[in-house]
Amino acid sequence: MIKDMNECGASLSSTLVNQKKMFADSCELAKSLARIYDSNLTMTDWTNVDCHLQQGAAAESYKAAWENIHTVIRSSSAMALSELGLEPLRSAVTRMEPEVNAACKERNTKVIDFDSYRRRVKDLQHTKEKQTAKSAGEGATPGDQKALEHTIAEIARFEGKLEVAQDNYKEDNYKVKDDIIKAKLAHDQIMDLLLVSTVVCQAEIFTRAANELNAIVATLPIDKVDQVRRRMEQYIAQGGVQCELWLMDIGLFSSIS
């Protein structure tokens, strides 16, 4: 349970970190586009050259949309997911692991004592059998009888210790089992909430972002919009792009600020 919860917690943390970075990058892209449109529409360094950029208004709307998507929608989604999914998970792991481990360690100590006394009683009973046969046979001495009586007394003493050790082990074992069952119940409740929170927050962030962007798409030239959509649909129809070769050229732009 702990391993599974740690795995999900690490994945969710990474998702939120990378999501913030991706949305921040998209916001910077939108700002860059808006700046380019603004500087070209008001350019003074291109004498006798007309500017043919036509989507200045869309660029400004795109920048405003991404500022809202990143600073309001994404941050709200991340906080809700953190409060309802990540934090309860982290708190449970922090509390659950040491508690269960400590209880298991204590139980294991008790079972070691129980096994030790059980082996001791078994060895003494084996000794008693040999001593009984010897004391009843020819050539038996008073010392043999005395040794047998001592062994019988030791058996009674260790059987008492064994009974106490067994009771202690059973008590701890029942408690550990109960604690583990409670931990499993808490695990199940937390994982259900984590799944619901993750799916809903992701659905909300992308739905709300899509609503912002679709409002801009509605203002763009329909022929250009259809061209992009058809191209994307072609790739979707073939199952996506398995080898994204364009990633090989990403270094071309990595040093541009």
C-alpha positions as CSV (number, residue, x, y, z in Angstrom):
1,M,0.0,0.0,0.0
2,I,2.7,2.4,1.0
3,K,4.7,1.7,-2.2
4,D,1.6,2.3,-4.4
5,M,0.7,5.5,-2.6
6,N,4.3,6.8,-2.9
7,E,4.2,6.0,-6.6
8,C,1.0,7.9,-7.2
9,G,2.2,10.8,-5.0
10,A,5.4,11.1,-7.0
11,S,3.5,10.9,-10.3
12,L,1.0,13.5,-9.2
13,S,3.6,15.9,-7.9
14,S,5.5,15.6,-11.2
15,T,2.3,16.2,-13.1
16,L,1.6,19.4,-11.2
17,V,5.1,20.7,-11.6
18,N,5.3,19.9,-15.3
19,Q,1.8,21.2,-15.9
20,K,2.7,24.5,-14.4
21,K,5.8,24.7,-16.6
22,M,3.9,23.7,-19.7
23,F,1.2,26.3,-19.1
24,A,3.8,28.9,-18.3
25,D,5.6,28.2,-21.6
26,S,2.3,28.5,-23.4
27,C,1.7,31.8,-21.7
28,E,5.1,33.0,-22.8
29,L,4.4,31.9,-26.3
30,A,1.2,33.9,-26.3
31,K,3.0,37.0,-25.0
32,S,5.7,36.7,-27.7
33,L,3.1,36.4,-30.5
34,A,1.2,39.4,-29.1
35,R,4.4,41.4,-28.9
36,I,5.4,40.5,-32.5
37,Y,2.0,41.6,-33.8
38,D,2.0,44.8,-31.8
39,S,5.5,45.8,-32.9
40,N,4.8,45.0,-36.6
41,L,1.5,46.7,-36.7
42,T,3.2,49.9,-35.3
43,M,6.5,49.4,-37.0
44,T,8.6,52.4,-38.0
45,D,11.7,50.8,-39.2
46,W,10.3,49.3,-42.4
47,T,10.0,52.3,-44.7
48,N,7.4,52.1,-47.5
49,V,6.5,48.5,-46.5
50,D,3.0,47.6,-45.5
51,C,2.3,45.1,-42.7
52,H,0.1,42.2,-43.9
53,L,-0.5,40.6,-40.5
54,Q,-4.2,40.1,-40.0
55,Q,-4.6,38.5,-36.7
56,G,-3.5,41.2,-34.3
57,A,-6.8,41.1,-32.4
58,A,-6.6,37.4,-32.1
59,A,-3.1,37.6,-30.8
60,E,-4.1,40.0,-28.1
61,S,-7.1,37.7,-27.2
62,Y,-4.8,34.7,-27.2
63,K,-2.4,36.4,-24.8
64,A,-5.2,37.4,-22.5
65,A,-6.7,33.9,-22.6
66,W,-3.5,32.2,-21.7
67,E,-2.8,34.6,-18.8
68,N,-6.2,33.7,-17.4
69,I,-5.7,30.0,-18.2
70,H,-2.3,29.9,-16.4
71,T,-2.8,32.3,-13.5
72,V,-6.4,31.6,-12.7
73,I,-7.6,28.3,-14.1
74,R,-4.5,26.2,-13.8
75,S,-3.5,27.5,-10.4
76,S,-7.1,26.9,-9.1
77,S,-7.0,23.3,-10.5
78,A,-3.6,22.7,-9.0
79,M,-4.6,23.9,-5.6
80,A,-7.8,21.9,-5.5
81,L,-6.0,18.8,-6.6
82,S,-3.3,19.4,-4.0
83,E,-5.8,19.9,-1.2
84,L,-8.1,17.1,-2.1
85,G,-5.7,14.6,-3.6
86,L,-2.0,15.1,-2.9
87,E,-2.0,16.4,0.7
88,P,-4.3,13.7,2.1
89,L,-2.1,11.1,0.3
90,R,1.1,12.6,1.7
91,S,-0.3,12.9,5.2
92,A,-1.5,9.3,5.2
93,V,1.9,7.9,4.0
94,T,3.7,10.0,6.6
95,R,1.5,8.7,9.4
96,M,0.7,5.2,8.2
97,E,4.2,3.9,7.3
98,P,5.9,4.5,10.7
99,E,2.8,3.4,12.7
100,V,2.4,0.1,10.8
101,N,6.1,-0.6,10.7
102,A,6.5,0.0,14.5
103,A,3.5,-2.3,15.2
104,C,4.9,-5.0,12.9
105,K,8.3,-4.7,14.6
106,E,6.8,-5.1,18.0
107,R,4.8,-8.1,16.9
108,N,7.9,-9.7,15.4
109,T,9.8,-9.2,18.7
110,K,6.9,-11.0,20.5
111,V,6.9,-13.9,17.9
112,I,10.7,-14.3,18.4
113,D,10.1,-14.7,22.2
114,F,7.2,-17.1,21.6
115,D,9.2,-19.3,19.1
116,S,12.2,-19.3,21.5
117,Y,10.1,-20.6,24.5
118,R,8.4,-23.1,22.2
119,R,11.7,-24.5,21.1
120,R,12.9,-24.6,24.7
121,V,9.9,-26.6,25.8
122,K,10.2,-29.0,22.9
123,D,13.9,-29.6,23.7
124,L,13.1,-30.1,27.4
125,Q,10.3,-32.6,26.6
126,H,12.8,-34.5,24.4
127,T,15.2,-34.5,27.3
128,K,12.5,-35.7,29.7
129,E,11.7,-38.6,27.4
130,K,15.4,-39.8,27.5
131,Q,15.7,-39.2,31.2
132,T,12.5,-41.1,31.9
133,A,13.7,-44.1,30.0
134,K,17.1,-43.9,31.7
135,S,15.6,-43.6,35.3
136,A,13.3,-46.5,34.7
137,G,16.0,-48.8,33.3
138,E,18.6,-51.0,34.8
139,G,21.4,-49.2,36.5
140,A,19.3,-46.1,37.3
141,T,20.7,-43.9,40.0
142,P,19.1,-41.3,42.4
143,G,20.9,-38.7,40.3
144,D,19.0,-39.8,37.2
145,Q,15.7,-39.3,39.1
146,K,16.8,-36.0,40.4
147,A,17.8,-34.8,36.9
148,L,14.3,-35.9,35.6
149,E,12.6,-34.0,38.3
150,H,14.6,-30.9,37.5
151,T,13.7,-31.2,33.8
152,I,10.0,-31.6,34.7
153,A,10.2,-28.5,36.8
154,E,11.9,-26.6,33.9
155,I,9.2,-27.8,31.6
156,A,6.6,-26.4,33.9
157,R,8.5,-23.1,34.2
158,F,9.0,-22.6,30.5
159,E,5.5,-23.7,29.7
160,G,4.3,-20.8,31.8
161,K,6.7,-18.4,30.0
162,L,5.4,-19.9,26.7
163,E,1.8,-19.3,27.6
164,V,2.5,-15.7,28.5
165,A,4.6,-15.2,25.3
166,Q,1.9,-16.8,23.2
167,D,-0.8,-14.5,24.7
168,N,1.4,-11.5,24.2
169,Y,2.0,-12.4,20.6
170,K,-1.6,-13.1,19.8
171,E,-2.6,-9.8,21.4
172,D,-0.1,-7.9,19.3
173,N,-0.9,-9.9,16.2
174,Y,-4.6,-9.1,16.5
175,K,-3.8,-5.4,17.0
176,V,-1.4,-5.3,14.0
177,K,-4.0,-7.1,11.8
178,D,-6.6,-4.6,12.9
179,D,-4.3,-1.6,12.3
180,I,-3.4,-3.0,8.8
181,I,-7.1,-3.4,8.0
182,K,-7.8,0.2,9.1
183,A,-4.8,1.3,7.1
184,K,-6.2,-0.5,4.0
185,L,-9.6,1.2,4.5
186,A,-7.9,4.6,4.7
187,H,-5.8,3.7,1.7
188,D,-9.0,2.8,-0.3
189,Q,-10.8,6.0,0.7
190,I,-7.8,8.2,-0.1
191,M,-7.1,6.5,-3.5
192,D,-10.8,6.9,-4.5
193,L,-10.6,10.6,-3.6
194,L,-7.3,11.0,-5.4
195,L,-8.7,9.4,-8.6
196,V,-11.9,11.6,-8.5
197,S,-10.0,14.7,-7.7
198,T,-7.4,14.1,-10.5
199,V,-10.0,13.3,-13.2
200,V,-12.3,16.2,-12.3
201,C,-9.4,18.8,-12.0
202,Q,-7.9,17.7,-15.3
203,A,-11.3,17.7,-17.0
204,E,-12.0,21.2,-15.6
205,I,-8.7,22.7,-16.5
206,F,-8.8,21.4,-20.1
207,T,-12.5,22.2,-20.5
208,R,-12.2,25.7,-19.3
209,A,-9.0,26.2,-21.2
210,A,-10.7,24.9,-24.4
211,N,-13.6,27.3,-23.8
212,E,-11.2,30.2,-23.7
213,L,-9.3,29.1,-26.8
214,N,-12.4,28.1,-28.8
215,A,-13.8,31.6,-28.3
216,I,-10.7,32.8,-30.2
217,V,-10.9,30.0,-32.8
218,A,-14.4,31.3,-33.7
219,T,-12.8,34.6,-34.8
220,L,-10.2,33.0,-37.0
221,P,-10.4,32.4,-40.8
222,I,-12.5,29.3,-41.2
223,D,-10.5,28.0,-44.1
224,K,-7.3,28.1,-42.1
225,V,-9.0,26.6,-39.1
226,D,-10.3,23.7,-41.2
227,Q,-6.9,23.2,-42.7
228,V,-5.3,22.7,-39.3
229,R,-8.1,20.5,-38.0
230,R,-8.0,18.3,-41.1
231,R,-4.3,17.8,-40.7
232,M,-4.6,16.9,-37.0
233,E,-7.6,14.6,-37.8
234,Q,-5.4,12.7,-40.3
235,Y,-2.8,12.0,-37.6
236,I,-5.5,11.0,-35.1
237,A,-7.0,8.6,-37.6
238,Q,-3.7,6.8,-38.1
239,G,-3.3,6.4,-34.4
240,G,-1.1,9.4,-33.6
241,V,2.5,10.0,-34.6
242,Q,4.8,7.3,-33.2
243,C,8.1,9.1,-34.1
244,E,8.0,12.8,-33.6
245,L,11.0,13.7,-35.7
246,W,10.5,17.4,-35.2
247,L,11.8,16.9,-31.6
248,M,15.2,16.3,-33.1
249,D,15.3,20.0,-34.2
250,I,14.1,21.5,-30.9
251,G,17.7,22.5,-30.1
252,L,17.5,25.0,-32.9
253,F,15.3,27.2,-30.8
254,S,16.6,26.4,-27.3
255,S,19.0,29.3,-27.1
256,I,16.6,31.9,-28.4
257,S,15.3,34.2,-25.7
